[in-house]
Amino acid sequence: MKNMQIKHTQKGFTLIELMIVVAIIGILAAVAIPAYQDYIARSQATEAATLLGGLKTPISEYYLSNGAVPTIAQLGSITDDGEYVRSITFDGTDDYVATFKGAGSVSAKLAGQSMTLTFVTTDSSFTWSCSMPTEIAPKNC
């Protein structure tokens, strides 16, 4: 019988190749996770802008009809809370404040923050202000 030499080919990956892949995945995750958390917080923050924006027409109509800035109760049946917004309150002057729920219900960066819609009586316009960090604040802040 003839001696046959069997050629063995490598199958699978070496340890160094696997370690390189794990390192690359780790670097990508380190960049992607904070960006994703800001994206989630920003999307949660838009709920307050939506709820407060829905008050613009009733506030304007009430002011034009009665000559005074309305309270929340005077606006009728409005949505004054949401999945991420704990409540919308009126401060007694011209400000309507949406306050976010606590940590666990919303993003940690958004917990306890607020967004304010101010009715400017001199020209019947609205201005926005936010207490949250700018990287998660909606564009209207």
ABEGO torsion letter per residue (X at the ends): XBBBBBBBBBBEBBAAAAAAAAAAAAAAAAAAAAAAAAAAAAAAAAAAAAAAAAAAAAAAAAAAAAGBBBBAAAAEBBBABBAABABBBBAGBABBBBBBBBBGABBAAABGBBBBBBBBAAAGBBBBBBABBAAABBAAX
